[in-house]
Amino acid sequence: MKVVVASTEEQERHIDELVEQLYTELFPKFFPDGEIHKLKEQNVLKPQDSDQMFNSNLKDAFQIISSLQAIVAVLEHIEDCKHGQDYQKMFERNCKNLNDYGYYFPMTFSQFKHAKSQNGEFSQYIKPANDWIV
């Protein structure tokens, strides 16, 4: 008999927040809206219903959170990385981990490294500074 501890609601929410952070803060820095829209259509970082059940234990949720956090950290510092090989290995290892857990992430390190900067460009995916219309 094996005892498995279920993931907490906070962990599930944190996974959703990290995925949202990638879509609203990081992807718009690297890709135009058309490409981000294609990623959403391809269900990038959206697990299948069968994978949701598989990922609902404490250990798996922790692994997914750790991988998402590592990818976020690499992407936030990709421009000033002096040790590109180390960052690339970390990125690829965590992408593989996400894909193993059913979180489809087909992106490569070079796609982000060689992407034309979208800073200063308007994007519908960027999180608004506030929710109030003036």
C-alpha positions as CSV (number, residue, x, y, z in Angstrom):
1,M,0.0,0.0,0.0
2,K,1.3,3.4,-1.0
3,V,0.2,6.7,0.7
4,V,0.1,9.7,-1.6
5,V,-0.4,13.2,-0.3
6,A,-2.6,15.3,-2.5
7,S,-1.4,18.7,-3.7
8,T,-2.9,21.7,-2.0
9,E,-5.1,24.3,-3.6
10,E,-2.4,26.8,-3.0
11,Q,0.0,24.8,-5.1
12,E,-2.5,24.4,-7.9
13,R,-3.1,28.2,-7.8
14,H,0.6,28.8,-7.8
15,I,1.0,26.7,-10.9
16,D,-1.7,28.7,-12.6
17,E,-0.1,32.0,-11.5
18,L,3.3,30.9,-12.9
19,V,1.8,29.9,-16.3
20,E,-0.1,33.3,-16.3
21,Q,3.2,35.1,-15.5
22,L,4.9,33.4,-18.5
23,Y,2.0,34.5,-20.8
24,T,1.6,38.0,-19.5
25,E,5.1,39.1,-18.5
26,L,7.7,37.0,-20.4
27,F,6.2,35.9,-23.7
28,P,5.3,39.5,-24.7
29,K,9.0,40.4,-24.2
30,F,10.0,37.9,-26.8
31,F,7.2,37.3,-29.2
32,P,4.5,39.3,-31.0
33,D,0.8,38.8,-30.2
34,G,0.3,36.5,-33.2
35,E,2.9,34.0,-32.0
36,I,1.5,34.1,-28.4
37,H,-2.0,33.5,-29.8
38,K,-0.7,30.4,-31.6
39,L,0.9,29.2,-28.4
40,K,-2.5,29.5,-26.6
41,E,-4.2,27.6,-29.5
42,Q,-1.6,24.8,-29.2
43,N,-2.4,24.6,-25.4
44,V,1.2,25.3,-24.4
45,L,1.5,24.9,-20.6
46,K,-2.1,23.6,-20.4
47,P,-2.2,20.0,-19.2
48,Q,-4.8,17.6,-20.5
49,D,-7.5,16.5,-18.1
50,S,-5.9,13.1,-17.6
51,D,-2.6,14.8,-16.6
52,Q,-4.4,17.0,-14.1
53,M,-5.2,13.9,-12.1
54,F,-1.7,12.6,-12.4
55,N,-0.3,15.9,-11.2
56,S,-2.6,16.2,-8.2
57,N,-0.2,14.8,-5.7
58,L,2.2,16.9,-3.6
59,K,5.5,15.7,-5.1
60,D,4.4,16.2,-8.7
61,A,3.0,19.7,-8.0
62,F,6.3,20.6,-6.4
63,Q,8.2,19.4,-9.4
64,I,6.0,21.4,-11.8
65,I,6.3,24.5,-9.7
66,S,10.1,24.2,-9.5
67,S,10.4,23.7,-13.2
68,L,8.2,26.7,-14.0
69,Q,10.1,28.9,-11.5
70,A,13.4,27.9,-13.1
71,I,12.2,28.7,-16.6
72,V,10.9,32.1,-15.4
73,A,14.3,32.8,-13.8
74,V,16.2,31.9,-16.9
75,L,14.0,33.9,-19.2
76,E,14.2,37.0,-16.9
77,H,18.0,36.9,-17.1
78,I,18.5,35.5,-20.6
79,E,19.9,38.8,-22.0
80,D,22.7,39.1,-19.4
81,C,23.6,35.4,-19.1
82,K,27.4,35.1,-19.3
83,H,27.2,31.3,-19.0
84,G,24.8,30.5,-21.8
85,Q,25.5,26.8,-21.8
86,D,24.6,26.5,-18.1
87,Y,21.4,28.5,-18.7
88,Q,20.5,26.4,-21.7
89,K,21.0,23.1,-19.9
90,M,18.9,24.3,-17.0
91,F,16.2,25.5,-19.4
92,E,16.1,22.3,-21.4
93,R,16.1,20.1,-18.3
94,N,13.1,22.0,-16.9
95,C,11.3,22.0,-20.2
96,K,11.7,18.2,-20.4
97,N,10.4,17.9,-16.8
98,L,7.3,19.9,-17.7
99,N,6.7,17.9,-20.8
100,D,7.1,14.7,-18.8
101,Y,4.3,15.9,-16.4
102,G,2.0,16.7,-19.3
103,Y,2.6,20.5,-19.5
104,Y,3.3,20.8,-23.2
105,F,6.2,23.3,-23.7
106,P,7.7,23.0,-27.2
107,M,9.9,26.1,-26.9
108,T,13.7,26.0,-27.2
109,F,16.3,28.2,-25.5
110,S,17.4,29.6,-28.8
111,Q,13.9,30.8,-29.7
112,F,14.1,33.1,-26.6
113,K,17.8,33.9,-26.9
114,H,17.5,35.0,-30.6
115,A,14.0,36.5,-30.4
116,K,13.7,40.1,-31.5
117,S,13.0,42.2,-28.4
118,Q,9.3,43.2,-28.1
119,N,10.0,45.7,-25.3
120,G,8.1,48.9,-25.8
121,E,5.6,47.2,-28.2
122,F,1.9,47.1,-27.3
123,S,0.5,43.6,-26.5
124,Q,-2.9,42.5,-25.7
125,Y,-1.4,39.8,-23.4
126,I,0.5,42.2,-21.1
127,K,-1.2,42.4,-17.7
128,P,-2.8,45.9,-17.3
129,A,-1.3,48.2,-14.6
130,N,-4.8,48.5,-13.1
131,D,-8.3,47.4,-13.7
132,W,-9.9,50.8,-13.6
133,I,-11.0,52.6,-16.7
134,V,-10.6,56.4,-16.4
